[in-house]
Amino acid sequence: MPAVPRETSPDSGWPLPYRRAWNIAWRTAHIAVSGVLVGGHVFGQAPQLLLPWLYATVVTGAVLIGLESGPYLRWFHQGRGILVLVKLLLLSLVPWCWDQRVPLLFVVIVLASVGSHMPARFRYYSILYRRVLECSPRPRERASEAAGKDL
């Protein structure tokens, strides 16, 4: 099994202040705008009316990818990143499978839900290193390790 390079090692966290708060805010925005977009497709709204919602969905999704992956590449070869790439592949089929767009969008929603709630052993499994790459310890765990005691 190859060694994990420093730039992709699981303990090289991304020092973004309030990262979790940013993630929650952008994820909430993404769910909201993508919900409007999918609803517009379900109820047959004109494509030009859905364009602002499409752009907002793309922007919020891109920001989420940036927040999730950070400056490291490990996210892209872990289960969580692979599922997002599969969703993007399915979404890229919409222009060519326009009549099937609603079922495709529902499959994407199912993948998003499963990906967000699947166990860590699948979310953080790296197909490149063929093992789970653990996340950095949570702040509470870091504090207990620094104090040398269990909380």
C-alpha positions in Angstrom: 0.0 0.0 0.0 1.5 3.4 -0.9 2.4 5.9 1.8 0.1 8.9 2.2 1.9 12.0 1.0 2.0 14.9 3.4 -0.3 17.2 1.3 -3.0 14.5 1.3 -2.4 13.1 4.8 -5.5 12.9 7.0 -4.0 15.0 9.8 -3.1 17.9 7.6 -6.3 19.9 8.4 -7.3 23.1 6.6 -7.1 26.0 9.0 -10.2 28.0 7.9 -11.7 29.9 10.8 -15.3 28.9 11.4 -15.1 26.2 8.7 -18.1 24.2 10.1 -20.3 27.4 10.2 -19.3 28.3 6.6 -20.0 24.7 5.5 -23.5 24.7 7.2 -24.3 28.1 5.7 -23.3 27.2 2.1 -24.9 23.7 2.4 -28.2 25.2 3.5 -28.0 27.7 0.6 -27.2 24.8 -1.8 -30.1 22.7 -0.6 -32.5 25.7 -0.9 -31.6 26.8 -4.4 -31.3 23.2 -5.7 -34.7 22.4 -4.2 -36.2 25.3 -6.1 -34.4 24.2 -9.3 -35.6 20.6 -9.0 -39.1 21.8 -8.2 -39.1 24.0 -11.3 -38.2 21.0 -13.4 -40.9 18.8 -11.7 -43.6 21.4 -12.3 -42.5 22.1 -15.9 -41.3 25.7 -15.5 -39.7 27.3 -18.6 -35.9 26.7 -18.7 -35.2 30.5 -18.8 -37.0 30.9 -15.5 -34.8 28.2 -14.0 -31.4 29.6 -15.1 -30.8 31.8 -12.1 -31.5 28.8 -9.8 -29.2 26.7 -11.9 -26.4 29.3 -11.6 -27.0 29.6 -7.8 -26.9 25.8 -7.5 -23.6 25.6 -9.4 -22.0 28.4 -7.4 -23.0 27.0 -4.0 -22.0 23.5 -5.1 -18.6 24.7 -6.2 -18.1 26.6 -2.9 -19.0 23.4 -1.0 -16.5 21.3 -3.0 -13.9 23.9 -2.1 -14.8 23.9 1.6 -14.9 20.1 1.7 -11.7 19.4 -0.2 -9.7 22.3 1.0 -6.3 22.7 -0.5 -5.7 18.9 -0.5 -6.6 16.3 -3.0 -7.7 13.4 -0.7 -11.3 14.4 -0.8 -11.5 13.5 -4.6 -10.4 9.9 -4.0 -12.5 9.3 -0.9 -16.0 8.0 -1.0 -17.5 11.4 -0.3 -15.7 13.1 -3.2 -16.3 10.2 -5.6 -20.1 10.4 -4.9 -20.0 14.1 -5.7 -18.1 13.4 -9.0 -20.7 10.8 -9.9 -23.5 13.3 -9.2 -21.7 15.8 -11.4 -21.5 13.2 -14.2 -25.2 12.4 -13.9 -26.0 16.1 -14.0 -23.9 16.6 -17.1 -26.2 14.2 -18.8 -29.3 16.4 -18.4 -28.8 18.5 -21.6 -28.6 15.3 -23.7 -31.3 13.5 -21.7 -33.7 16.4 -21.3 -36.9 14.3 -21.2 -35.3 12.2 -18.4 -34.1 15.1 -16.3 -36.5 14.7 -13.4 -35.6 11.1 -12.8 -31.9 12.0 -13.1 -32.3 14.8 -10.6 -34.0 12.4 -8.2 -31.1 10.0 -8.5 -28.8 12.8 -7.7 -30.8 13.7 -4.6 -30.8 10.1 -3.4 -27.0 10.0 -3.9 -26.6 13.2 -2.0 -28.7 11.9 0.9 -26.9 8.6 1.0 -23.5 10.2 0.7 -24.2 12.7 3.5 -25.4 10.0 5.9 -23.3 7.0 5.1 -20.9 5.7 7.8 -17.4 7.2 8.0 -15.8 4.0 6.9 -17.3 4.6 3.4 -17.2 8.4 3.4 -13.5 8.5 4.2 -12.4 5.4 2.4 -9.8 6.2 -0.2 -9.8 4.2 -3.4 -6.2 5.4 -4.0 -4.8 4.2 -0.7 -7.4 1.4 -0.2 -8.1 2.4 3.4 -10.0 4.9 5.5 -8.2 8.2 5.8 -9.4 9.5 9.2 -10.3 13.1 9.6 -8.4 15.4 11.9 -9.6 15.1 15.5 -12.5 17.3 16.5 -11.6 20.3 18.7 -12.9 18.5 21.8 -10.7 15.4 21.1 -7.7 17.7 20.4 -8.3 19.4 23.7 -8.5 16.1 25.6 -5.3 14.9 23.9 -3.5 18.1 24.8 -4.6 17.8 28.4 -3.6 14.1 28.4 -7.0 12.9 29.6 -10.2 11.5 28.2 -13.3 13.6 28.2 
